């Protein structure tokens, strides 16, 4: 048993010595070419804004599809007014706000200058107000 422990200790020392001597060399596991190149940057069609609708809020409250209804209503309204290409409405998983009443909506737009508000919206009574807010923040 004592010899086994000595062999393990010697093996560990060799391994540590090897790694400490190679610390100046780059690890073969890291792809440095990936770090040197820049990621592609595209201009999406929805440059004016992105509306994130939490799909979990309504599910936790009533088991209904109120968030889907709000999302579909926004899409239809944007299409009706010819703004669908400029804006994109997408559902997300939980945003971590979890209001007791209402649905969490985040409006991201170039006009918000990095300040994307997180809104609590009543899916029925606040639709028009939300829509006017989205149009107001158009870039």
Legacy VTK file of the C-alpha trace (Angstrom):
# vtk DataFile Version 3.0
C-alpha trace
ASCII
DATASET POLYDATA
POINTS 139 float
0.000 0.000 0.000
2.843 2.360 0.848
4.497 1.707 -2.529
1.215 2.386 -4.320
0.840 5.745 -2.584
4.422 6.662 -3.481
3.808 5.776 -7.138
0.627 7.859 -7.200
2.466 10.771 -5.593
5.304 10.542 -8.149
2.809 10.366 -11.000
0.962 13.437 -9.721
4.249 15.340 -9.385
5.162 14.517 -13.009
1.765 15.635 -14.204
1.968 18.917 -12.273
5.507 19.516 -13.516
4.431 18.938 -17.118
1.534 21.368 -16.835
3.593 24.044 -15.105
6.282 23.877 -17.801
3.660 24.131 -20.557
1.842 27.054 -18.981
3.552 29.483 -21.388
2.236 27.597 -24.427
-1.349 27.935 -25.588
-3.647 25.100 -24.768
-4.548 22.945 -27.781
-8.142 22.899 -26.538
-8.660 26.606 -27.270
-9.272 27.618 -30.857
-7.440 30.931 -31.118
-8.616 31.518 -34.685
-12.144 31.838 -33.341
-11.008 34.520 -30.900
-9.102 36.458 -33.576
-11.976 36.737 -36.039
-14.945 38.966 -35.486
-18.460 37.623 -35.389
-20.641 38.462 -38.385
-22.915 41.447 -37.904
-26.204 41.618 -39.802
-28.968 44.181 -40.077
-32.244 42.394 -39.403
-35.497 43.396 -41.047
-36.885 44.368 -37.658
-34.508 47.261 -37.059
-37.193 49.455 -35.472
-37.971 47.159 -32.589
-38.219 43.792 -30.967
-41.096 43.018 -28.604
-40.543 40.142 -26.175
-43.720 38.647 -24.700
-43.298 36.282 -21.752
-45.075 33.022 -22.508
-44.989 31.856 -18.892
-46.911 34.674 -17.171
-50.397 33.680 -18.274
-49.677 29.975 -17.852
-48.843 30.443 -14.193
-51.878 32.652 -13.556
-54.810 30.985 -15.228
-53.577 28.258 -17.539
-54.885 30.303 -20.459
-53.089 31.468 -23.547
-53.375 35.179 -22.813
-49.742 35.769 -23.752
-50.277 33.993 -27.092
-53.406 36.059 -27.698
-51.504 39.276 -26.977
-48.621 38.209 -29.189
-50.935 37.305 -32.080
-52.937 40.524 -31.670
-49.733 42.593 -31.830
-48.579 40.742 -34.941
-51.922 41.270 -36.685
-52.020 44.947 -35.738
-48.471 45.533 -36.981
-49.284 43.740 -40.241
-52.510 45.732 -40.660
-50.658 49.046 -40.325
-47.732 47.904 -42.500
-45.192 47.873 -39.668
-44.649 44.114 -39.390
-41.314 44.164 -41.218
-39.949 46.892 -38.990
-41.006 45.244 -35.737
-40.785 41.658 -34.582
-42.941 40.157 -31.818
-41.621 36.971 -30.222
-42.534 34.893 -27.198
-39.861 34.113 -24.652
-39.569 31.801 -21.721
-39.766 33.260 -18.222
-38.236 36.725 -17.901
-38.078 36.405 -14.123
-40.523 39.210 -13.317
-43.613 37.042 -12.708
-46.364 39.602 -11.969
-49.487 38.473 -10.134
-51.718 40.022 -12.767
-50.660 40.787 -16.323
-48.010 39.716 -18.789
-44.394 40.836 -18.864
-43.415 42.564 -22.109
-40.003 44.008 -22.975
-39.735 46.502 -25.825
-36.273 46.703 -27.348
-35.799 49.406 -29.967
-33.062 51.548 -31.408
-35.019 54.551 -30.170
-34.768 53.403 -26.547
-31.008 54.158 -26.466
-30.104 51.025 -24.508
-32.936 51.459 -22.009
-35.381 48.645 -22.742
-38.389 48.949 -20.452
-39.966 45.920 -18.869
-43.734 46.474 -18.854
-46.532 44.668 -17.015
-49.457 44.577 -19.432
-53.054 43.550 -18.954
-53.534 41.435 -22.098
-57.032 42.791 -22.748
-57.295 46.363 -21.503
-53.723 47.543 -22.206
-53.385 46.338 -25.823
-53.898 49.707 -27.501
-51.694 51.467 -24.965
-48.913 48.931 -25.547
-49.265 49.271 -29.307
-49.022 53.068 -29.168
-45.969 52.747 -26.908
-44.291 50.425 -29.430
-44.988 52.861 -32.290
-43.773 55.801 -30.219
-40.392 54.099 -29.645
-39.880 53.475 -33.342
-36.316 54.231 -34.351
LINES 1 140
139 0 1 2 3 4 5 6 7 8 9 10 11 12 13 14 15 16 17 18 19 20 21 22 23 24 25 26 27 28 29 30 31 32 33 34 35 36 37 38 39 40 41 42 43 44 45 46 47 48 49 50 51 52 53 54 55 56 57 58 59 60 61 62 63 64 65 66 67 68 69 70 71 72 73 74 75 76 77 78 79 80 81 82 83 84 85 86 87 88 89 90 91 92 93 94 95 96 97 98 99 100 101 102 103 104 105 106 107 108 109 110 111 112 113 114 115 116 117 118 119 120 121 122 123 124 125 126 127 128 129 130 131 132 133 134 135 136 137 138
